[in-house]
Amino acid sequence: MTASTRNTIRTEISRIPLNIRNGALHALGLPQGASPIQTIDTLTDWVIAHYNTNPDQGIQLIKQATPYNPIGNPLTTVDNALSATVQATATVASRAEATALDALRKANEVGQDSLNSIGKLNDAISNVNTNVGKVLSRLGKAESAIGAINFDDDAIQRAVNTVVADAFAPFKRAVESAGAQAVVADLASIYSTDTKSASDVFGVDVRDPKGNPVMVRLWNDPSAPAVDPYFVWTEKVLRHFLLADINGDNVWLGGEKGTGKSESVRQFCARTGRAFKRINFHKYTTCEDYCGATGLVNGETKFVKGDFLMGFTHPSTVILLDEVTNADAGELATLNGFLEPNSAVSYGGAVHTRATGVLVFGADNTLGNGDESGRYAGTRNMNASLMDRFAQVVRMEYLPIGAEVDAVMRHTGCTKELATHVLKSIRVARAKVQTADIVDAPSIRSVIAFIKSLKVLPVRDAWETAVANRQPSESATALDAIFTATIDHTLIANNI
């Protein structure tokens, strides 16, 4: 018999369940193997010896054997562990299926259209992801219990796949019935694809206290923002973002306008392949505005998710709560439940859980304790319960002069001398904010716009359109004095 034929017989026998193979050994009076591999080899030799001309007949006889688990044999441990694991898989999968089907049933009862049904499916899928995680954890424990015993990995994988497929079949039919296959497929395709060092992703070598590179997860969300190749990261700020990624923390970013709060979050999403959802708050914002509300849609009463819930239930999304302190504290109270670890909040007739990889950032001109400067009218003290949900409160500051010069040069292509000169003038203006001579500090965007304008506009016109006219009229006198005292027309002419 050729080696190829022997391998074919061996493969067919390996697909027979372990307890059936044990039963065949027992019935034939063959010795029990110390491992599944030895059991397969013993039965392969028996088929070759007795059914050399018709191996299929020998294989069929083995398949018809009565299952047998020899007492005290280590293989029994494997069977028991596998059986328990498969049962656990079926139970968890069934629970996930029930959750999804219940969501669809509720959607049908209230006459939800396909979009709202899809919304509920998003939450069900999030629950499925959680349950699958539990299954994998139980599989890991079963493998640890088995220890060093060698067993047929392919057979176990096939058994688990079969149970999961059977358990999820009703869920699959329900999704198809709702016509939501495309959306479910899109959500299922969003996952963490890789883990790389901060140096590889952001160009900043961040290391932990033991000297190891800090790693960051990468995602494959097609809606991720575009990467700005000129954006400058500092290690101080990046560490807070990496910590949020590792721990799933909510982070509050507070600081002056133009310190990069919003853009830092956007570029974190761009570099890591995450979805970005920005929600702007104002004095009239209500919880229905950002979470969602029930109302009439095409003559039917339905719950429609707001931007926050859409992002909260979408894997990988980073949600930016922008200028939160402009809103009334009572209208923000709904956020408390959602911002808790492992939250599961009932809202709008359904329970919503945080999807895998979702992070929440707050961005504000204050640190949540009110505006001590008096320059940010309309901001309010945040409720202590809400602020307690943010594990980190980060004071955002302007980049060091060297980093700002580098950023301006990258964005405009100007010389280092010109970028340094203009930034020194802008930094004088920023200092005047502290003495209340200027209302708002000019940002790096103003610097970039000013330098780009010099290609066409006279120097003073460029200053007015890019810097002065962006400020309230109360700042005009101080800005004019700064222009006269600090801007060198000859230096600018020599560097454009």
DOTORGU-824302 format. One line per 2 residues: for each residue x, y, z of C-alpha. Coordinates in Angstrom, 2 decimals, m for minus. Layout:
residues N
X,Y,Z ~ ...;
end
This chain:
residues 496
0.00,0.00,0.00 ~ 1.34,3.45,m0.90;
2.09,6.17,1.64 ~ m0.59,8.33,m0.01;
m3.26,5.66,0.57 ~ m2.19,5.25,4.19;
m2.47,9.01,4.76 ~ m5.95,9.00,3.22;
m7.08,6.23,5.60 ~ m5.50,8.00,8.56;
m7.24,11.28,7.69 ~ m10.65,9.59,7.46;
m10.15,7.90,10.85 ~ m9.06,11.19,12.47;
m12.47,12.63,11.56 ~ m14.27,9.97,13.60;
m15.17,11.22,17.13 ~ m12.71,10.20,19.84;
m15.17,8.16,21.89 ~ m16.19,6.19,18.74;
m12.54,5.43,18.02 ~ m12.15,4.24,21.64;
m15.20,2.02,21.16 ~ m13.66,0.45,18.05;
m10.41,m0.29,19.92 ~ m12.39,m1.83,22.79;
m14.54,m3.98,20.48 ~ m11.56,m5.19,18.45;
m9.50,m5.97,21.55 ~ m6.82,m3.53,20.47;
m4.73,m1.65,23.08 ~ m5.92,1.81,24.08;
m3.52,4.52,22.87 ~ m1.85,6.95,25.26;
m2.91,9.77,22.98 ~ m5.44,10.37,20.16;
m2.56,10.18,17.66 ~ m1.65,6.66,18.80;
m5.32,5.66,18.65 ~ m5.53,6.83,15.03;
m2.32,5.01,14.11 ~ m3.50,1.75,15.73;
m6.81,1.81,13.84 ~ m5.05,2.75,10.59;
m2.78,m0.29,10.93 ~ m5.79,m2.53,11.62;
m7.62,m1.32,8.48 ~ m4.52,m1.88,6.33;
m4.00,m5.36,7.77 ~ m7.60,m6.58,7.40;
m9.11,m4.49,4.59 ~ m6.16,m3.78,2.37;
m8.20,m4.16,m0.80 ~ m11.29,m2.34,0.53;
m10.24,0.24,3.21 ~ m13.63,2.00,3.11;
m15.32,m1.10,4.53 ~ m12.92,m1.14,7.49;
m13.48,2.56,8.13 ~ m17.26,2.08,8.08;
m16.96,m0.69,10.69 ~ m15.01,1.65,12.97;
m17.69,4.35,12.58 ~ m20.37,1.88,13.69;
m18.61,1.11,16.98 ~ m20.34,1.85,20.30;
m18.86,4.96,22.00 ~ m16.51,4.05,24.83;
m14.60,6.16,27.37 ~ m12.12,3.97,29.30;
m12.12,4.77,33.02 ~ m8.89,6.43,34.15;
m7.70,7.00,30.59 ~ m6.48,10.59,30.07;
m8.46,10.66,26.86 ~ m11.62,10.71,28.97;
m10.51,14.10,30.29 ~ m10.23,15.36,26.74;
m13.72,14.10,25.86 ~ m15.24,15.59,29.02;
m13.50,18.91,28.50 ~ m14.59,19.00,24.87;
m18.14,18.06,25.74 ~ m18.34,20.73,28.43;
m16.84,23.29,26.10 ~ m19.21,22.48,23.27;
m22.16,22.61,25.66 ~ m20.98,25.97,27.00;
m20.62,27.21,23.45 ~ m24.13,26.12,22.57;
m25.57,27.72,25.72 ~ m23.86,31.05,25.17;
m24.64,31.06,21.47 ~ m28.27,30.25,22.22;
m28.39,33.15,24.67 ~ m26.97,35.46,22.04;
m29.49,34.15,19.52 ~ m32.34,34.79,21.95;
m31.15,38.35,22.50 ~ m31.02,39.04,18.77;
m34.40,37.43,18.07 ~ m36.00,39.34,20.94;
m34.67,42.58,19.50 ~ m36.18,41.74,16.12;
m39.50,40.76,17.68 ~ m39.75,44.05,19.52;
m38.87,45.90,16.34 ~ m41.70,44.17,14.47;
m44.21,44.82,17.28 ~ m43.73,48.58,17.17;
m43.58,48.66,13.40 ~ m39.94,49.64,13.13;
m38.70,50.14,9.59 ~ m35.51,48.48,8.36;
m33.23,51.26,9.64 ~ m34.51,50.99,13.21;
m34.38,47.18,13.04 ~ m30.78,47.49,12.00;
m30.14,49.72,15.03 ~ m31.38,47.01,17.35;
m29.35,44.43,15.47 ~ m26.26,46.53,16.17;
m26.89,46.17,19.91 ~ m27.59,42.45,19.51;
m24.34,42.00,17.62 ~ m22.51,43.79,20.43;
m24.00,41.25,22.87 ~ m22.95,38.42,20.54;
m19.39,39.76,20.52 ~ m19.37,39.74,24.32;
m20.76,36.20,24.48 ~ m18.27,34.92,21.93;
m15.54,36.36,24.14 ~ m16.90,34.28,27.01;
m16.88,31.19,24.80 ~ m13.25,31.75,23.88;
m12.41,32.22,27.56 ~ m14.05,28.90,28.43;
m12.22,27.19,25.58 ~ m8.97,28.54,27.00;
m9.78,27.13,30.44 ~ m10.63,23.75,28.95;
m7.32,23.66,27.08 ~ m5.45,24.52,30.29;
m7.21,21.69,32.13 ~ m6.20,19.21,29.47;
m2.58,20.25,29.91 ~ 0.13,18.65,27.87;
m2.02,15.89,26.33 ~ m1.90,15.92,22.54;
m5.28,15.88,20.86 ~ m6.82,16.42,17.45;
m7.19,20.21,17.14 ~ m8.99,19.96,13.82;
m11.62,17.60,15.22 ~ m12.33,19.88,18.17;
m12.56,22.95,15.93 ~ m14.99,21.18,13.61;
m17.16,20.12,16.56 ~ m17.29,23.66,17.99;
m17.97,25.21,14.57 ~ m20.85,22.81,14.01;
m22.48,23.62,17.37 ~ m22.11,27.40,16.86;
m23.45,27.22,13.32 ~ m26.50,25.24,14.46;
m27.18,27.61,17.37 ~ m26.92,30.73,15.21;
m29.01,29.40,12.34 ~ m32.27,30.99,13.65;
m30.46,34.31,14.14 ~ m29.18,34.14,10.56;
m32.71,33.53,9.27 ~ m34.01,36.47,11.33;
m31.36,38.80,9.92 ~ m32.18,37.69,6.40;
m35.88,38.17,7.07 ~ m35.24,41.75,8.22;
m33.23,42.45,5.09 ~ m30.29,43.59,7.21;
m27.59,41.28,5.89 ~ m25.47,44.05,4.43;
m25.41,46.14,7.60 ~ m24.73,43.17,9.84;
m21.94,42.09,7.53 ~ m20.44,45.59,7.63;
m20.44,45.66,11.42 ~ m19.09,42.14,11.70;
m16.22,43.10,9.40 ~ m15.03,45.89,11.74;
m12.46,44.51,14.14 ~ m8.96,45.06,15.48;
m6.58,43.92,12.76 ~ m3.20,44.33,14.41;
m1.21,45.71,17.32 ~ 1.82,47.93,16.73;
4.10,50.12,18.79 ~ 3.39,53.81,19.27;
6.60,54.51,17.41 ~ 5.36,52.66,14.33;
1.91,54.29,14.38 ~ 2.57,57.84,15.61;
6.32,58.28,15.15 ~ 6.77,58.82,18.89;
8.70,56.22,20.91 ~ 6.57,55.75,24.03;
7.76,53.18,26.57 ~ 6.36,51.83,29.83;
8.23,52.04,33.18 ~ 10.03,48.77,32.36;
11.34,50.13,29.08 ~ 8.98,48.13,26.85;
7.35,49.82,23.84 ~ 3.72,50.79,24.48;
1.47,49.07,21.94 ~ m1.71,50.35,20.31;
m4.55,48.49,18.57 ~ m5.25,49.09,14.89;
m8.73,48.80,13.35 ~ m10.17,48.49,9.86;
m13.11,50.90,9.95 ~ m13.57,52.33,6.42;
m15.08,55.54,7.85 ~ m11.87,56.48,9.72;
m10.75,60.10,9.08 ~ m7.89,60.87,6.71;
m4.40,61.01,8.21 ~ m2.87,64.49,8.42;
0.81,63.80,7.74 ~ 1.73,67.20,9.20;
0.04,66.72,12.57 ~ 2.58,66.81,15.42;
2.20,64.47,18.41 ~ 3.92,65.07,21.73;
4.72,62.18,24.03 ~ 2.90,63.82,26.96;
m0.44,63.97,25.13 ~ m0.03,60.66,23.33;
0.51,58.77,26.59 ~ m3.02,59.68,27.73;
m4.51,58.42,24.47 ~ m2.58,55.16,24.66;
m3.70,54.67,28.26 ~ m7.31,55.17,27.20;
m6.85,52.57,24.46 ~ m5.38,50.04,26.91;
m7.86,50.55,29.78 ~ m10.95,51.73,27.88;
m10.93,54.94,29.96 ~ m13.05,58.01,29.32;
m10.78,61.06,29.00 ~ m11.51,64.77,29.51;
m9.35,67.17,27.48 ~ m9.43,70.77,28.75;
m7.54,73.83,27.57 ~ m7.37,76.97,25.47;
m8.84,77.16,21.98 ~ m6.26,76.01,19.45;
m4.40,73.60,21.72 ~ m5.39,70.65,19.51;
m8.09,68.98,21.60 ~ m10.47,68.04,18.80;
m7.81,67.46,16.17 ~ m5.83,65.16,18.49;
m8.86,62.89,18.84 ~ m9.52,62.99,15.09;
m5.92,62.13,14.23 ~ m5.84,59.35,16.84;
m8.76,57.80,14.95 ~ m7.04,58.38,11.61;
m3.79,56.72,12.69 ~ m5.52,53.72,14.30;
m8.26,53.16,11.71 ~ m11.20,54.01,13.99;
m14.52,55.71,13.29 ~ m14.80,59.30,14.59;
m18.06,60.76,15.92 ~ m18.06,64.41,17.08;
m21.03,65.82,19.02 ~ m21.18,69.59,19.61;
m23.01,70.79,22.73 ~ m24.72,74.14,23.34;
m27.00,75.67,25.96 ~ m30.14,74.19,24.38;
m28.83,70.64,23.86 ~ m31.09,67.92,25.31;
m30.45,64.24,25.94 ~ m32.85,63.45,23.08;
m30.62,65.46,20.73 ~ m27.53,63.31,21.28;
m28.98,59.97,22.47 ~ m32.14,59.78,20.42;
m35.87,60.17,20.76 ~ m39.20,58.55,19.92;
m41.27,60.41,17.34 ~ m43.25,60.18,14.16;
m41.33,58.98,11.11 ~ m43.39,58.65,7.94;
m46.51,58.48,10.06 ~ m45.20,55.78,12.40;
m44.01,56.07,16.02 ~ m40.38,54.99,16.21;
m37.23,55.42,18.28 ~ m34.37,56.91,16.30;
m30.85,56.79,17.69 ~ m28.94,60.00,18.16;
m25.29,60.45,17.24 ~ m24.04,59.31,20.64;
m25.91,55.99,20.60 ~ m24.98,55.40,16.96;
m21.31,55.75,17.87 ~ m21.66,53.91,21.19;
m22.95,50.76,19.48 ~ m20.55,50.88,16.51;
m17.29,48.93,17.00 ~ m14.05,50.98,17.11;
m15.76,54.39,17.33 ~ m14.17,57.23,19.27;
m16.84,59.69,20.43 ~ m15.86,63.33,21.03;
m18.19,65.28,23.35 ~ m17.21,68.79,22.28;
m17.70,71.83,24.56 ~ m19.75,69.77,27.00;
m19.96,72.50,29.64 ~ m22.21,74.61,27.41;
m25.08,72.17,28.06 ~ m27.32,71.99,31.10;
m26.10,69.53,33.70 ~ m29.53,67.90,33.89;
m29.49,67.14,30.17 ~ m26.06,65.50,30.54;
m27.14,63.16,33.35 ~ m28.11,60.49,30.82;
m24.42,60.12,29.99 ~ m23.61,58.86,33.50;
m24.85,55.34,32.86 ~ m23.28,55.04,29.44;
m19.86,56.19,30.68 ~ m19.62,53.52,33.38;
m17.36,50.48,32.77 ~ m19.20,47.56,31.15;
m22.34,49.66,30.91 ~ m25.69,48.26,29.81;
m28.26,51.07,29.70 ~ m31.96,50.83,28.91;
m32.93,53.74,26.68 ~ m35.55,54.13,23.99;
m37.04,50.69,24.63 ~ m33.80,48.72,24.26;
m30.68,47.92,26.27 ~ m27.53,49.43,24.76;
m24.01,48.22,25.53 ~ m20.69,49.75,24.57;
m19.42,48.12,21.37 ~ m15.92,46.71,21.17;
m13.21,49.36,21.02 ~ m15.48,52.36,21.72;
m13.75,55.26,23.54 ~ m15.28,58.51,24.81;
m13.43,61.84,25.03 ~ m14.70,65.14,26.37;
m13.19,68.34,24.94 ~ m13.76,71.69,26.61;
m12.12,75.04,27.30 ~ m12.40,74.25,31.01;
m11.42,71.30,33.19 ~ m15.03,70.77,34.25;
m14.87,73.04,37.30 ~ m16.07,76.23,35.68;
m14.39,79.10,33.85 ~ m12.04,80.86,36.25;
m10.83,83.29,33.57 ~ m14.27,84.64,32.72;
m13.48,84.38,28.99 ~ m15.75,81.46,28.14;
m19.27,82.76,28.57 ~ m21.95,80.11,28.89;
m19.74,77.38,30.34 ~ m20.88,75.79,33.60;
m19.56,73.67,36.43 ~ m20.01,70.01,35.63;
m21.91,67.65,37.88 ~ m19.42,65.77,40.07;
m21.00,62.43,39.10 ~ m20.37,63.06,35.42;
m16.79,64.23,35.93 ~ m16.14,61.14,38.05;
m16.79,59.01,34.95 ~ m13.68,60.48,33.29;
m10.65,58.54,34.53 ~ m8.23,61.16,33.17;
m8.55,64.95,33.12 ~ m5.83,66.28,30.83;
m4.78,69.92,30.57 ~ m4.03,70.55,26.89;
m1.40,73.21,26.17 ~ 0.14,74.80,23.11;
2.99,72.89,21.54 ~ 6.54,73.84,22.53;
7.96,76.47,20.19 ~ 10.17,73.93,18.40;
7.24,71.61,17.71 ~ 5.04,74.49,16.55;
7.74,75.73,14.17 ~ 8.03,72.21,12.76;
4.25,71.93,12.31 ~ 4.00,75.32,10.55;
6.87,74.44,8.22 ~ 5.22,71.13,7.33;
1.85,72.73,6.58 ~ 3.11,75.76,4.64;
6.50,74.78,3.26 ~ 7.94,78.05,4.58;
11.42,78.57,5.95 ~ 12.25,77.95,9.58;
13.13,81.62,10.00 ~ 9.71,82.78,8.80;
7.80,80.23,10.92 ~ 9.78,81.17,14.03;
9.27,84.90,13.45 ~ 5.49,84.68,13.05;
5.07,82.29,15.97 ~ 6.97,84.65,18.27;
4.45,87.37,17.41 ~ 1.54,85.01,18.01;
3.00,83.98,21.37 ~ 3.06,87.64,22.42;
m0.65,87.75,21.59 ~ m1.28,84.60,23.63;
0.44,86.17,26.63 ~ m1.91,89.16,26.34;
m4.85,86.81,26.93 ~ m3.72,86.41,30.54;
m3.87,90.20,31.04 ~ m7.30,90.37,29.34;
m5.98,92.64,26.55 ~ m6.97,89.94,24.04;
m10.07,87.77,24.38 ~ m8.98,84.57,22.57;
m5.48,83.31,21.92 ~ m4.66,82.99,18.19;
m4.18,79.35,17.27 ~ m1.64,77.60,15.08;
m4.32,77.59,12.37 ~ m4.11,81.39,12.31;
m0.35,81.19,11.85 ~ m0.68,78.77,8.95;
m3.40,80.87,7.31 ~ m1.31,84.05,7.73;
1.80,82.56,6.09 ~ m0.20,81.03,3.24;
m1.89,84.39,2.62 ~ 1.47,86.09,2.13;
1.74,84.50,m1.32 ~ m0.90,86.94,m2.59;
m1.84,89.51,0.08 ~ 0.20,92.40,1.52;
1.51,91.65,5.02 ~ m1.02,93.78,6.89;
m3.97,92.43,4.87 ~ m2.78,88.88,5.56;
m2.57,89.67,9.31 ~ m6.06,91.14,9.41;
m7.76,88.32,7.49 ~ m5.95,85.44,9.18;
m5.47,86.78,12.71 ~ m7.14,90.08,13.68;
m10.55,89.60,12.07 ~ m10.99,86.26,13.85;
m10.92,88.05,17.20 ~ m13.64,90.13,18.93;
m13.43,93.89,18.39 ~ m12.16,94.31,21.98;
m8.92,92.67,20.91 ~ m8.31,94.91,17.88;
m6.17,97.55,19.59 ~ m3.85,95.03,21.23;
m3.47,92.98,18.05 ~ m2.65,96.07,16.01;
0.02,97.08,18.53 ~ 1.52,93.57,18.44;
1.64,93.64,14.64 ~ 3.41,97.00,14.61;
5.92,96.04,17.30 ~ 6.80,92.49,16.26;
6.27,91.92,12.53 ~ 9.39,92.52,10.43;
8.34,93.26,6.85 ~ 11.88,92.90,5.50;
12.36,89.46,7.06 ~ 9.05,88.31,5.63;
9.88,89.66,2.16 ~ 13.17,87.75,2.21;
11.49,84.47,3.14 ~ 8.49,84.18,0.79;
end
